[in-house]
Amino acid sequence: MTLRSLKQIIPALGTSDGAGVKIKRSLGQSQAIRMDPFLMLDEFGSDQPQDYIAGFPAHPHRGFETVTYMIEGHMLHEDHLGNRGNLRNGGVQWMTAGRGIVHSEMPQQESGVMRGFQLWLNLPAAEKMKPAGYRDIQPEDIPVFNQPGASVKLIAGEMNVSGVQVSGAVTGGTTEPLYADIHLEPNAQLSLPVAQPLNAMLYLYEGNASLVTGEAQTQLRLSAANLLDDGDEILLAAGPSGARLLLIAGRPIGEPIVQYGPFVMNTREEIEQALRDYQTGRLTAA
């Protein structure tokens, strides 16, 4: 096994999206800052209603998938296909925009904490125009496995841990996405396999933790995309306050990307077609 080391740190920057929701964006803060196959990662979290109450009114997408993971709070998803999903503590919504979808994500609370993440996962050219889809994944349907001093919530992907194959709530797909929420107790260590072909990153969102490579330990940056070098294993060490972090990995697509706001295609001509389709109602036509 080859331990992965830290390659690059992309600190999340404060910005806003939707109707003024305050977020912190690491991947995707510019179109040059991505990790194939992932386009964007937003962290949202506030106990101030004015930071989130306006939500994300109806808007279109084409050409990729969105994965929304709610740690705390309550939002309602609705789309033109008639899907409705209540995203609550620990739940996930996995939406495939494909050829086109119009959806909204609106807070269902007037006070309290709203906290979570939204990840954009690119689709290869051959799948960009497939039918749109939606999965509402309840917390109890997401596997959690425990290791000494640690627990791992496996949202997507598969892992062989101590000889036991563990499958997440979502498996398969061209990009083989791996998405885990890792909780480490104070001073705990955890080793996890991450297959060599996958690009991988860690996003530390609470506490402190380091990446161990041989005799060295490299501190992970809080609220940042900590991109990893090649390898097939990660070894984490928590600090005295413990840590909570995301592991995100996927098989790179290696295709050209042309993005215009909520549309992500391979050529400028396809973007222009997406705009025409949206303006004429063909984006979401059956």
PyRosetta script that sets phi, psi and omega in degrees:
from pyrosetta import init, pose_from_sequence

init()
pose = pose_from_sequence("MTLRSLKQIIPALGTSDGAGVKIKRSLGQSQAIRMDPFLMLDEFGSDQPQDYIAGFPAHPHRGFETVTYMIEGHMLHEDHLGNRGNLRNGGVQWMTAGRGIVHSEMPQQESGVMRGFQLWLNLPAAEKMKPAGYRDIQPEDIPVFNQPGASVKLIAGEMNVSGVQVSGAVTGGTTEPLYADIHLEPNAQLSLPVAQPLNAMLYLYEGNASLVTGEAQTQLRLSAANLLDDGDEILLAAGPSGARLLLIAGRPIGEPIVQYGPFVMNTREEIEQALRDYQTGRLTAA")
pose.set_psi(1, 139.6)
pose.set_omega(1, 178.8)
pose.set_phi(2, -112.0)
pose.set_psi(2, 120.2)
pose.set_omega(2, -179.1)
pose.set_phi(3, -71.5)
pose.set_psi(3, 136.0)
pose.set_omega(3, 175.7)
pose.set_phi(4, -81.3)
pose.set_psi(4, 138.8)
pose.set_omega(4, 177.5)
pose.set_phi(5, -109.8)
pose.set_psi(5, 171.9)
pose.set_omega(5, -178.9)
pose.set_phi(6, -80.2)
pose.set_psi(6, 128.5)
pose.set_omega(6, -178.0)
pose.set_phi(7, -104.5)
pose.set_psi(7, -41.6)
pose.set_omega(7, -173.5)
pose.set_phi(8, -157.0)
pose.set_psi(8, 145.5)
pose.set_omega(8, 176.3)
pose.set_phi(9, -116.6)
pose.set_psi(9, 127.4)
pose.set_omega(9, 176.8)
pose.set_phi(10, -118.0)
pose.set_psi(10, 96.4)
pose.set_omega(10, -179.5)
pose.set_phi(11, -63.3)
pose.set_psi(11, 140.2)
pose.set_omega(11, 176.0)
pose.set_phi(12, -73.0)
pose.set_psi(12, 139.1)
pose.set_omega(12, -179.9)
pose.set_phi(13, -111.2)
pose.set_psi(13, 141.1)
pose.set_omega(13, 178.5)
pose.set_phi(14, -70.6)
pose.set_psi(14, 134.8)
pose.set_omega(14, 177.2)
pose.set_phi(15, -157.1)
pose.set_psi(15, -167.6)
pose.set_omega(15, 176.2)
pose.set_phi(16, -139.9)
pose.set_psi(16, 158.1)
pose.set_omega(16, 179.3)
pose.set_phi(17, -148.8)
pose.set_psi(17, 176.8)
pose.set_omega(17, -177.1)
pose.set_phi(18, 62.0)
pose.set_psi(18, -131.2)
pose.set_omega(18, 179.7)
pose.set_phi(19, -98.0)
pose.set_psi(19, 29.9)
pose.set_omega(19, 177.2)
pose.set_phi(20, 110.5)
pose.set_psi(20, 18.9)
pose.set_omega(20, 178.2)
pose.set_phi(21, -69.4)
pose.set_psi(21, 129.9)
pose.set_omega(21, 179.6)
pose.set_phi(22, -79.9)
pose.set_psi(22, 129.9)
pose.set_omega(22, -178.1)
pose.set_phi(23, -138.1)
pose.set_psi(23, 169.2)
pose.set_omega(23, 169.4)
pose.set_phi(24, -120.9)
pose.set_psi(24, 123.3)
pose.set_omega(24, -173.7)
pose.set_phi(25, -114.4)
pose.set_psi(25, 126.6)
pose.set_omega(25, 175.0)
pose.set_phi(26, -103.0)
pose.set_psi(26, -87.9)
pose.set_omega(26, 172.8)
pose.set_phi(27, -57.5)
pose.set_psi(27, 137.1)
pose.set_omega(27, 174.8)
pose.set_phi(28, 90.1)
pose.set_psi(28, 1.6)
pose.set_omega(28, 178.3)
pose.set_phi(29, -65.2)
pose.set_psi(29, -20.6)
pose.set_omega(29, 163.9)
pose.set_phi(30, -145.4)
pose.set_psi(30, 164.2)
pose.set_omega(30, -176.0)
pose.set_phi(31, -71.8)
pose.set_psi(31, -9.3)
pose.set_omega(31, 176.7)
pose.set_phi(32, -90.1)
pose.set_psi(32, -10.3)
pose.set_omega(32, -175.4)
pose.set_phi(33, -107.9)
pose.set_psi(33, 89.0)
pose.set_omega(33, -180.0)
pose.set_phi(34, -139.7)
pose.set_psi(34, 171.6)
pose.set_omega(34, 170.8)
pose.set_phi(35, -136.2)
pose.set_psi(35, 98.4)
pose.set_omega(35, -178.3)
pose.set_phi(36, -49.1)
pose.set_psi(36, 124.7)
pose.set_omega(36, 11.8)
pose.set_phi(37, -97.1)
pose.set_psi(37, 16.1)
pose.set_omega(37, -175.1)
pose.set_phi(38, -95.4)
pose.set_psi(38, 135.9)
pose.set_omega(38, -174.5)
pose.set_phi(39, -98.4)
pose.set_psi(39, -34.8)
pose.set_omega(39, -171.9)
pose.set_phi(40, -159.0)
pose.set_psi(40, 146.3)
pose.set_omega(40, 170.8)
pose.set_phi(41, -137.8)
pose.set_psi(41, 119.6)
pose.set_omega(41, 177.5)
pose.set_phi(42, -112.5)
pose.set_psi(42, 137.2)
pose.set_omega(42, 171.0)
pose.set_phi(43, -110.0)
pose.set_psi(43, 129.3)
pose.set_omega(43, 174.3)
pose.set_phi(44, -123.1)
pose.set_psi(44, 142.9)
pose.set_omega(44, -179.4)
pose.set_phi(45, -175.4)
pose.set_psi(45, 118.3)
pose.set_omega(45, 179.9)
pose.set_phi(46, -163.0)
pose.set_psi(46, 150.3)
pose.set_omega(46, 170.3)
pose.set_phi(47, -105.3)
pose.set_psi(47, 11.9)
pose.set_omega(47, 177.8)
pose.set_phi(48, -104.3)
pose.set_psi(48, 112.4)
pose.set_omega(48, -174.8)
pose.set_phi(49, -54.9)
pose.set_psi(49, -33.3)
pose.set_omega(49, -178.3)
pose.set_phi(50, -64.4)
pose.set_psi(50, -15.9)
pose.set_omega(50, 179.4)
pose.set_phi(51, -80.8)
pose.set_psi(51, -17.8)
pose.set_omega(51, -175.0)
pose.set_phi(52, -138.3)
pose.set_psi(52, -11.9)
pose.set_omega(52, -166.9)
pose.set_phi(53, -63.2)
pose.set_psi(53, -29.0)
pose.set_omega(53, -177.9)
pose.set_phi(54, -73.6)
pose.set_psi(54, -20.3)
pose.set_omega(54, 173.4)
pose.set_phi(55, 62.8)
pose.set_psi(55, -155.4)
pose.set_omega(55, -176.9)
pose.set_phi(56, -125.3)
pose.set_psi(56, 87.7)
pose.set_omega(56, 179.5)
pose.set_phi(57, -60.2)
pose.set_psi(57, 172.0)
pose.set_omega(57, -173.2)
pose.set_phi(58, -52.1)
pose.set_psi(58, 130.6)
pose.set_omega(58, -179.8)
pose.set_phi(59, -153.9)
pose.set_psi(59, 156.8)
pose.set_omega(59, -175.1)
pose.set_phi(60, -95.4)
pose.set_psi(60, 163.2)
pose.set_omega(60, 170.2)
pose.set_phi(61, -145.9)
pose.set_psi(61, 154.8)
pose.set_omega(61, 169.9)
pose.set_phi(62, -152.8)
pose.set_psi(62, 138.4)
pose.set_omega(62, 165.4)
pose.set_phi(63, 98.7)
pose.set_psi(63, 3.3)
pose.set_omega(63, -178.1)
pose.set_phi(64, -157.9)
pose.set_psi(64, -173.5)
pose.set_omega(64, 178.8)
pose.set_phi(65, -123.1)
pose.set_psi(65, 148.2)
pose.set_omega(65, 173.5)
pose.set_phi(66, -115.9)
pose.set_psi(66, 138.5)
pose.set_omega(66, 178.1)
pose.set_phi(67, -124.3)
pose.set_psi(67, 113.7)
pose.set_omega(67, -179.3)
pose.set_phi(68, -108.9)
pose.set_psi(68, 123.1)
pose.set_omega(68, -177.6)
pose.set_phi(69, -117.0)
pose.set_psi(69, 115.6)
pose.set_omega(69, -178.1)
pose.set_phi(70, -98.4)
pose.set_psi(70, 116.6)
pose.set_omega(70, 176.3)
pose.set_phi(71, -82.3)
pose.set_psi(71, -41.9)
pose.set_omega(71, -179.6)
pose.set_phi(72, -152.6)
pose.set_psi(72, 132.5)
pose.set_omega(72, 178.7)
pose.set_phi(73, 126.8)
pose.set_psi(73, -170.3)
pose.set_omega(73, -174.8)
pose.set_phi(74, -150.8)
pose.set_psi(74, 117.8)
pose.set_omega(74, 175.2)
pose.set_phi(75, -128.5)
pose.set_psi(75, 151.7)
pose.set_omega(75, 178.5)
pose.set_phi(76, -110.8)
pose.set_psi(76, 125.8)
pose.set_omega(76, 173.4)
pose.set_phi(77, -96.7)
pose.set_psi(77, 134.5)
pose.set_omega(77, 170.4)
pose.set_phi(78, -138.5)
pose.set_psi(78, 142.9)
pose.set_omega(78, 178.6)
pose.set_phi(79, -139.7)
pose.set_psi(79, 173.0)
pose.set_omega(79, -174.0)
pose.set_phi(80, -69.3)
pose.set_psi(80, -14.3)
pose.set_omega(80, 177.4)
pose.set_phi(81, -80.6)
pose.set_psi(81, -6.8)
pose.set_omega(81, -178.4)
pose.set_phi(82, 94.5)
pose.set_psi(82, 3.5)
pose.set_omega(82, 178.1)
pose.set_phi(83, -72.3)
pose.set_psi(83, 140.1)
pose.set_omega(83, 171.8)
pose.set_phi(84, -132.9)
pose.set_psi(84, 134.3)
pose.set_omega(84, 179.9)
pose.set_phi(85, -145.8)
pose.set_psi(85, 130.4)
pose.set_omega(85, 176.6)
pose.set_phi(86, -92.8)
pose.set_psi(86, 114.1)
pose.set_omega(86, -178.6)
pose.set_phi(87, -94.7)
pose.set_psi(87, 111.7)
pose.set_omega(87, -176.0)
pose.set_phi(88, -122.7)
pose.set_psi(88, -179.1)
pose.set_omega(88, -176.5)
pose.set_phi(89, -44.3)
pose.set_psi(89, 118.6)
pose.set_omega(89, 174.9)
pose.set_phi(90, 85.1)
pose.set_psi(90, -2.6)
pose.set_omega(90, -177.8)
pose.set_phi(91, -90.3)
pose.set_psi(91, 166.1)
pose.set_omega(91, -178.0)
pose.set_phi(92, -135.5)
pose.set_psi(92, 140.4)
pose.set_omega(92, 170.3)
pose.set_phi(93, -118.9)
pose.set_psi(93, 124.5)
pose.set_omega(93, -177.5)
pose.set_phi(94, -114.5)
pose.set_psi(94, 108.5)
pose.set_omega(94, -174.9)
pose.set_phi(95, -113.9)
pose.set_psi(95, 126.3)
pose.set_omega(95, 174.8)
pose.set_phi(96, -99.0)
pose.set_psi(96, 110.1)
pose.set_omega(96, 179.4)
pose.set_phi(97, -68.9)
pose.set_psi(97, -40.8)
pose.set_omega(97, 179.9)
pose.set_phi(98, 52.4)
pose.set_psi(98, -132.1)
pose.set_omega(98, -176.2)
pose.set_phi(99, -70.7)
pose.set_psi(99, -18.3)
pose.set_omega(99, 175.5)
pose.set_phi(100, 161.0)
pose.set_psi(100, 137.9)
pose.set_omega(100, 175.3)
pose.set_phi(101, -150.7)
pose.set_psi(101, 146.6)
pose.set_omega(101, 172.2)
pose.set_phi(102, -119.9)
pose.set_psi(102, 123.6)
pose.set_omega(102, -176.2)
pose.set_phi(103, -142.6)
pose.set_psi(103, 166.9)
pose.set_omega(103, 174.4)
pose.set_phi(104, -133.8)
pose.set_psi(104, 152.3)
pose.set_omega(104, 175.0)
pose.set_phi(105, -133.3)
pose.set_psi(105, 107.9)
pose.set_omega(105, -172.2)
pose.set_phi(106, -122.6)
pose.set_psi(106, 135.7)
pose.set_omega(106, 178.9)
pose.set_phi(107, -59.6)
pose.set_psi(107, 141.8)
pose.set_omega(107, 176.7)
pose.set_phi(108, -113.3)
pose.set_psi(108, 29.4)
pose.set_omega(108, 179.0)
pose.set_phi(109, -142.7)
pose.set_psi(109, 149.1)
pose.set_omega(109, -179.7)
pose.set_phi(110, -106.6)
pose.set_psi(110, -6.9)
pose.set_omega(110, 178.8)
pose.set_phi(111, -156.4)
pose.set_psi(111, 176.7)
pose.set_omega(111, 178.6)
pose.set_phi(112, 90.7)
pose.set_psi(112, -174.5)
pose.set_omega(112, -175.8)
pose.set_phi(113, -88.3)
pose.set_psi(113, 136.7)
pose.set_omega(113, 166.8)
pose.set_phi(114, -124.1)
pose.set_psi(114, 123.8)
pose.set_omega(114, -172.1)
pose.set_phi(115, -147.5)
pose.set_psi(115, 134.4)
pose.set_omega(115, 177.8)
pose.set_phi(116, 173.2)
pose.set_psi(116, -161.2)
pose.set_omega(116, -174.8)
pose.set_phi(117, -141.7)
pose.set_psi(117, 148.9)
pose.set_omega(117, 166.5)
pose.set_phi(118, -126.7)
pose.set_psi(118, 129.9)
pose.set_omega(118, -178.3)
pose.set_phi(119, -116.5)
pose.set_psi(119, 136.1)
pose.set_omega(119, 173.8)
pose.set_phi(120, -106.1)
pose.set_psi(120, 124.8)
pose.set_omega(120, -177.8)
pose.set_phi(121, -114.5)
pose.set_psi(121, 120.2)
pose.set_omega(121, -177.6)
pose.set_phi(122, -69.1)
pose.set_psi(122, 156.1)
pose.set_omega(122, 172.9)
pose.set_phi(123, -113.0)
pose.set_psi(123, 144.8)
pose.set_omega(123, 175.4)
pose.set_phi(124, -67.8)
pose.set_psi(124, 160.3)
pose.set_omega(124, -176.3)
pose.set_phi(125, -51.9)
pose.set_psi(125, -39.2)
pose.set_omega(125, -176.6)
pose.set_phi(126, -67.6)
pose.set_psi(126, -14.7)
pose.set_omega(126, -176.3)
pose.set_phi(127, -116.0)
pose.set_psi(127, -3.0)
pose.set_omega(127, -174.7)
pose.set_phi(128, -63.6)
pose.set_psi(128, -28.6)
pose.set_omega(128, -177.4)
pose.set_phi(129, -106.0)
pose.set_psi(129, 21.2)
pose.set_omega(129, 176.0)
pose.set_phi(130, -75.6)
pose.set_psi(130, 163.7)
pose.set_omega(130, -178.2)
pose.set_phi(131, -59.5)
pose.set_psi(131, 146.2)
pose.set_omega(131, 177.0)
pose.set_phi(132, -68.5)
pose.set_psi(132, 153.8)
pose.set_omega(132, 179.7)
pose.set_phi(133, -151.6)
pose.set_psi(133, 167.7)
pose.set_omega(133, -174.9)
pose.set_phi(134, -151.8)
pose.set_psi(134, 135.6)
pose.set_omega(134, 175.0)
pose.set_phi(135, -129.0)
pose.set_psi(135, 127.5)
pose.set_omega(135, 176.9)
pose.set_phi(136, -104.0)
pose.set_psi(136, 107.6)
pose.set_omega(136, -171.7)
pose.set_phi(137, -106.1)
pose.set_psi(137, 116.8)
pose.set_omega(137, -178.2)
pose.set_phi(138, -79.2)
pose.set_psi(138, 153.1)
pose.set_omega(138, -177.8)
pose.set_phi(139, -54.4)
pose.set_psi(139, -39.2)
pose.set_omega(139, -177.2)
pose.set_phi(140, -70.1)
pose.set_psi(140, -12.1)
pose.set_omega(140, 179.2)
pose.set_phi(141, -96.0)
pose.set_psi(141, 3.6)
pose.set_omega(141, 178.7)
pose.set_phi(142, -103.1)
pose.set_psi(142, 116.9)
pose.set_omega(142, -177.5)
pose.set_phi(143, -63.2)
pose.set_psi(143, 141.8)
pose.set_omega(143, 173.7)
pose.set_phi(144, -125.6)
pose.set_psi(144, 127.7)
pose.set_omega(144, 174.2)
pose.set_phi(145, -121.0)
pose.set_psi(145, 147.8)
pose.set_omega(145, -174.9)
pose.set_phi(146, -110.1)
pose.set_psi(146, 142.7)
pose.set_omega(146, 171.5)
pose.set_phi(147, -127.8)
pose.set_psi(147, 164.6)
pose.set_omega(147, -179.8)
pose.set_phi(148, -54.5)
pose.set_psi(148, 118.5)
pose.set_omega(148, 178.1)
pose.set_phi(149, 76.6)
pose.set_psi(149, 10.9)
pose.set_omega(149, -175.2)
pose.set_phi(150, -153.1)
pose.set_psi(150, 153.7)
pose.set_omega(150, 169.0)
pose.set_phi(151, -133.4)
pose.set_psi(151, 145.5)
pose.set_omega(151, -176.6)
pose.set_phi(152, -128.8)
pose.set_psi(152, 120.5)
pose.set_omega(152, 176.2)
pose.set_phi(153, -96.9)
pose.set_psi(153, 113.8)
pose.set_omega(153, -171.9)
pose.set_phi(154, -99.0)
pose.set_psi(154, 95.7)
pose.set_omega(154, -179.4)
pose.set_phi(155, -71.4)
pose.set_psi(155, -43.9)
pose.set_omega(155, -177.9)
pose.set_phi(156, -145.8)
pose.set_psi(156, 150.5)
pose.set_omega(156, 175.9)
pose.set_phi(157, 98.9)
pose.set_psi(157, -176.3)
pose.set_omega(157, -179.5)
pose.set_phi(158, -134.4)
pose.set_psi(158, 145.7)
pose.set_omega(158, 178.4)
pose.set_phi(159, -138.9)
pose.set_psi(159, 144.0)
pose.set_omega(159, 170.9)
pose.set_phi(160, -102.7)
pose.set_psi(160, 107.0)
pose.set_omega(160, -174.9)
pose.set_phi(161, -115.2)
pose.set_psi(161, 115.1)
pose.set_omega(161, -179.8)
pose.set_phi(162, 53.7)
pose.set_psi(162, 39.4)
pose.set_omega(162, 177.2)
pose.set_phi(163, 82.8)
pose.set_psi(163, 2.3)
pose.set_omega(163, -179.8)
pose.set_phi(164, -111.8)
pose.set_psi(164, 126.7)
pose.set_omega(164, 178.5)
pose.set_phi(165, -81.6)
pose.set_psi(165, 123.5)
pose.set_omega(165, -180.0)
pose.set_phi(166, -115.6)
pose.set_psi(166, 129.6)
pose.set_omega(166, 179.9)
pose.set_phi(167, -111.0)
pose.set_psi(167, 138.1)
pose.set_omega(167, 178.6)
pose.set_phi(168, -79.4)
pose.set_psi(168, -178.6)
pose.set_omega(168, 179.1)
pose.set_phi(169, -65.8)
pose.set_psi(169, -29.2)
pose.set_omega(169, 177.2)
pose.set_phi(170, -122.8)
pose.set_psi(170, 130.9)
pose.set_omega(170, 179.0)
pose.set_phi(171, -134.5)
pose.set_psi(171, 163.4)
pose.set_omega(171, 177.1)
pose.set_phi(172, 82.0)
pose.set_psi(172, -160.2)
pose.set_omega(172, -178.3)
pose.set_phi(173, 94.1)
pose.set_psi(173, 151.4)
pose.set_omega(173, -177.6)
pose.set_phi(174, -57.9)
pose.set_psi(174, -39.2)
pose.set_omega(174, -176.4)
pose.set_phi(175, -90.8)
pose.set_psi(175, -0.1)
pose.set_omega(175, 176.7)
pose.set_phi(176, 46.6)
pose.set_psi(176, 53.1)
pose.set_omega(176, -175.2)
pose.set_phi(177, -62.1)
pose.set_psi(177, 139.2)
pose.set_omega(177, 175.5)
pose.set_phi(178, -120.9)
pose.set_psi(178, 124.3)
pose.set_omega(178, -175.1)
pose.set_phi(179, -142.4)
pose.set_psi(179, 115.1)
pose.set_omega(179, -177.4)
pose.set_phi(180, -135.3)
pose.set_psi(180, 142.4)
pose.set_omega(180, 172.7)
pose.set_phi(181, -105.2)
pose.set_psi(181, 116.8)
pose.set_omega(181, -172.1)
pose.set_phi(182, -109.2)
pose.set_psi(182, 129.2)
pose.set_omega(182, 175.4)
pose.set_phi(183, -116.0)
pose.set_psi(183, 123.2)
pose.set_omega(183, -179.1)
pose.set_phi(184, -114.1)
pose.set_psi(184, 133.6)
pose.set_omega(184, 174.1)
pose.set_phi(185, -74.5)
pose.set_psi(185, 162.3)
pose.set_omega(185, -179.5)
pose.set_phi(186, -51.3)
pose.set_psi(186, 129.2)
pose.set_omega(186, 175.3)
pose.set_phi(187, 64.9)
pose.set_psi(187, 12.9)
pose.set_omega(187, 179.1)
pose.set_phi(188, -77.6)
pose.set_psi(188, 155.9)
pose.set_omega(188, 172.7)
pose.set_phi(189, -120.1)
pose.set_psi(189, 150.4)
pose.set_omega(189, -179.0)
pose.set_phi(190, -146.4)
pose.set_psi(190, 131.1)
pose.set_omega(190, 175.0)
pose.set_phi(191, -110.1)
pose.set_psi(191, 132.6)
pose.set_omega(191, 178.6)
pose.set_phi(192, -135.5)
pose.set_psi(192, 141.3)
pose.set_omega(192, 175.2)
pose.set_phi(193, -79.5)
pose.set_psi(193, 139.8)
pose.set_omega(193, 172.9)
pose.set_phi(194, -136.7)
pose.set_psi(194, 111.6)
pose.set_omega(194, -170.6)
pose.set_phi(195, -55.8)
pose.set_psi(195, 142.0)
pose.set_omega(195, -175.8)
pose.set_phi(196, -53.0)
pose.set_psi(196, -40.7)
pose.set_omega(196, -175.5)
pose.set_phi(197, -69.3)
pose.set_psi(197, -12.6)
pose.set_omega(197, -172.7)
pose.set_phi(198, -88.1)
pose.set_psi(198, 137.2)
pose.set_omega(198, 164.1)
pose.set_phi(199, -74.1)
pose.set_psi(199, 141.4)
pose.set_omega(199, -173.3)
pose.set_phi(200, -141.7)
pose.set_psi(200, 152.6)
pose.set_omega(200, 177.3)
pose.set_phi(201, -149.8)
pose.set_psi(201, 160.9)
pose.set_omega(201, 174.0)
pose.set_phi(202, -122.4)
pose.set_psi(202, 138.0)
pose.set_omega(202, 177.7)
pose.set_phi(203, -123.1)
pose.set_psi(203, 104.5)
pose.set_omega(203, 179.6)
pose.set_phi(204, -81.5)
pose.set_psi(204, 119.9)
pose.set_omega(204, -178.0)
pose.set_phi(205, -117.8)
pose.set_psi(205, -2.0)
pose.set_omega(205, 176.9)
pose.set_phi(206, -161.0)
pose.set_psi(206, 139.9)
pose.set_omega(206, 177.4)
pose.set_phi(207, 79.7)
pose.set_psi(207, -151.1)
pose.set_omega(207, 178.7)
pose.set_phi(208, -144.9)
pose.set_psi(208, 145.8)
pose.set_omega(208, -177.5)
pose.set_phi(209, -156.8)
pose.set_psi(209, 157.8)
pose.set_omega(209, 179.0)
pose.set_phi(210, -127.3)
pose.set_psi(210, 155.9)
pose.set_omega(210, 172.8)
pose.set_phi(211, -97.9)
pose.set_psi(211, 125.4)
pose.set_omega(211, -176.5)
pose.set_phi(212, -97.8)
pose.set_psi(212, 128.4)
pose.set_omega(212, 175.1)
pose.set_phi(213, -134.6)
pose.set_psi(213, 102.0)
pose.set_omega(213, -176.8)
pose.set_phi(214, 65.5)
pose.set_psi(214, -124.4)
pose.set_omega(214, -179.9)
pose.set_phi(215, -87.3)
pose.set_psi(215, -8.7)
pose.set_omega(215, -174.4)
pose.set_phi(216, -97.2)
pose.set_psi(216, 151.7)
pose.set_omega(216, 172.3)
pose.set_phi(217, -128.5)
pose.set_psi(217, 130.9)
pose.set_omega(217, 179.9)
pose.set_phi(218, -115.0)
pose.set_psi(218, 122.1)
pose.set_omega(218, -177.6)
pose.set_phi(219, -66.7)
pose.set_psi(219, 132.8)
pose.set_omega(219, 174.1)
pose.set_phi(220, -82.9)
pose.set_psi(220, 144.5)
pose.set_omega(220, -178.9)
pose.set_phi(221, -88.1)
pose.set_psi(221, 136.0)
pose.set_omega(221, 178.7)
pose.set_phi(222, -70.3)
pose.set_psi(222, 141.9)
pose.set_omega(222, 178.9)
pose.set_phi(223, 51.9)
pose.set_psi(223, 54.6)
pose.set_omega(223, 179.3)
pose.set_phi(224, -153.1)
pose.set_psi(224, 151.0)
pose.set_omega(224, 171.1)
pose.set_phi(225, -82.6)
pose.set_psi(225, 108.5)
pose.set_omega(225, 178.2)
pose.set_phi(226, -94.2)
pose.set_psi(226, 96.3)
pose.set_omega(226, -176.0)
pose.set_phi(227, -78.6)
pose.set_psi(227, 141.7)
pose.set_omega(227, -173.1)
pose.set_phi(228, -108.7)
pose.set_psi(228, 150.6)
pose.set_omega(228, 173.0)
pose.set_phi(229, -74.1)
pose.set_psi(229, 177.1)
pose.set_omega(229, 177.4)
pose.set_phi(230, -64.3)
pose.set_psi(230, 157.3)
pose.set_omega(230, 178.8)
pose.set_phi(231, 156.0)
pose.set_psi(231, -177.3)
pose.set_omega(231, 179.4)
pose.set_phi(232, -131.7)
pose.set_psi(232, 14.8)
pose.set_omega(232, 179.3)
pose.set_phi(233, -155.4)
pose.set_psi(233, 145.3)
pose.set_omega(233, 169.9)
pose.set_phi(234, -119.6)
pose.set_psi(234, 144.4)
pose.set_omega(234, 176.6)
pose.set_phi(235, -125.4)
pose.set_psi(235, 118.0)
pose.set_omega(235, -176.3)
pose.set_phi(236, -108.6)
pose.set_psi(236, 146.3)
pose.set_omega(236, 175.2)
pose.set_phi(237, -132.7)
pose.set_psi(237, 121.9)
pose.set_omega(237, 179.0)
pose.set_phi(238, -82.3)
pose.set_psi(238, 153.7)
pose.set_omega(238, 174.2)
pose.set_phi(239, -84.0)
pose.set_psi(239, -171.1)
pose.set_omega(239, -174.9)
pose.set_phi(240, -67.1)
pose.set_psi(240, -15.4)
pose.set_omega(240, 178.9)
pose.set_phi(241, -102.9)
pose.set_psi(241, 5.5)
pose.set_omega(241, -176.0)
pose.set_phi(242, 76.8)
pose.set_psi(242, -175.4)
pose.set_omega(242, -176.8)
pose.set_phi(243, -158.7)
pose.set_psi(243, 151.6)
pose.set_omega(243, 170.0)
pose.set_phi(244, -129.8)
pose.set_psi(244, 129.3)
pose.set_omega(244, -176.3)
pose.set_phi(245, -153.3)
pose.set_psi(245, 157.2)
pose.set_omega(245, 176.6)
pose.set_phi(246, -100.7)
pose.set_psi(246, 139.5)
pose.set_omega(246, 168.0)
pose.set_phi(247, -108.9)
pose.set_psi(247, 122.0)
pose.set_omega(247, -178.3)
pose.set_phi(248, -128.9)
pose.set_psi(248, 127.6)
pose.set_omega(248, -178.3)
pose.set_phi(249, -148.6)
pose.set_psi(249, 155.8)
pose.set_omega(249, 177.9)
pose.set_phi(250, -168.0)
pose.set_psi(250, 158.3)
pose.set_omega(250, 178.9)
pose.set_phi(251, -77.7)
pose.set_psi(251, 124.5)
pose.set_omega(251, -178.4)
pose.set_phi(252, -64.1)
pose.set_psi(252, 147.3)
pose.set_omega(252, -180.0)
pose.set_phi(253, -89.0)
pose.set_psi(253, -41.1)
pose.set_omega(253, 176.6)
pose.set_phi(254, 72.7)
pose.set_psi(254, 29.2)
pose.set_omega(254, 178.6)
pose.set_phi(255, -112.7)
pose.set_psi(255, 159.5)
pose.set_omega(255, 175.7)
pose.set_phi(256, -60.9)
pose.set_psi(256, 146.7)
pose.set_omega(256, 178.2)
pose.set_phi(257, -123.8)
pose.set_psi(257, 126.4)
pose.set_omega(257, 171.7)
pose.set_phi(258, -124.0)
pose.set_psi(258, 119.2)
pose.set_omega(258, -176.1)
pose.set_phi(259, -119.3)
pose.set_psi(259, 136.1)
pose.set_omega(259, 169.8)
pose.set_phi(260, -132.3)
pose.set_psi(260, 96.9)
pose.set_omega(260, -178.6)
pose.set_phi(261, 57.4)
pose.set_psi(261, -116.8)
pose.set_omega(261, -174.8)
pose.set_phi(262, -86.1)
pose.set_psi(262, 7.2)
pose.set_omega(262, 179.2)
pose.set_phi(263, -114.0)
pose.set_psi(263, 129.6)
pose.set_omega(263, -179.1)
pose.set_phi(264, -130.8)
pose.set_psi(264, 109.0)
pose.set_omega(264, -177.4)
pose.set_phi(265, -128.0)
pose.set_psi(265, -165.0)
pose.set_omega(265, -177.7)
pose.set_phi(266, -105.9)
pose.set_psi(266, -19.0)
pose.set_omega(266, -178.8)
pose.set_phi(267, -138.3)
pose.set_psi(267, 159.8)
pose.set_omega(267, 176.4)
pose.set_phi(268, -63.4)
pose.set_psi(268, -35.9)
pose.set_omega(268, -179.7)
pose.set_phi(269, -63.0)
pose.set_psi(269, -37.5)
pose.set_omega(269, 178.2)
pose.set_phi(270, -68.3)
pose.set_psi(270, -34.9)
pose.set_omega(270, 175.7)
pose.set_phi(271, -65.3)
pose.set_psi(271, -44.7)
pose.set_omega(271, 179.0)
pose.set_phi(272, -61.4)
pose.set_psi(272, -37.3)
pose.set_omega(272, 177.4)
pose.set_phi(273, -66.9)
pose.set_psi(273, -40.0)
pose.set_omega(273, 177.7)
pose.set_phi(274, -60.3)
pose.set_psi(274, -42.7)
pose.set_omega(274, 178.5)
pose.set_phi(275, -63.3)
pose.set_psi(275, -43.9)
pose.set_omega(275, 177.7)
pose.set_phi(276, -62.8)
pose.set_psi(276, -42.1)
pose.set_omega(276, -179.3)
pose.set_phi(277, -63.7)
pose.set_psi(277, -39.0)
pose.set_omega(277, 179.0)
pose.set_phi(278, -67.4)
pose.set_psi(278, -42.7)
pose.set_omega(278, -178.0)
pose.set_phi(279, -66.9)
pose.set_psi(279, -28.9)
pose.set_omega(279, -177.4)
pose.set_phi(280, -100.6)
pose.set_psi(280, -1.1)
pose.set_omega(280, 179.8)
pose.set_phi(281, 86.1)
pose.set_psi(281, 2.8)
pose.set_omega(281, -178.5)
pose.set_phi(282, -81.1)
pose.set_psi(282, -16.0)
pose.set_omega(282, -179.8)
pose.set_phi(283, -58.0)
pose.set_psi(283, -39.0)
pose.set_omega(283, -175.4)
pose.set_phi(284, -111.8)
pose.set_psi(284, 13.9)
pose.set_omega(284, 179.0)
pose.set_phi(285, -70.6)
pose.set_psi(285, 145.6)
pose.set_omega(285, -178.6)
pose.set_phi(286, -67.3)
pose.dump_pdb("model.pdb")
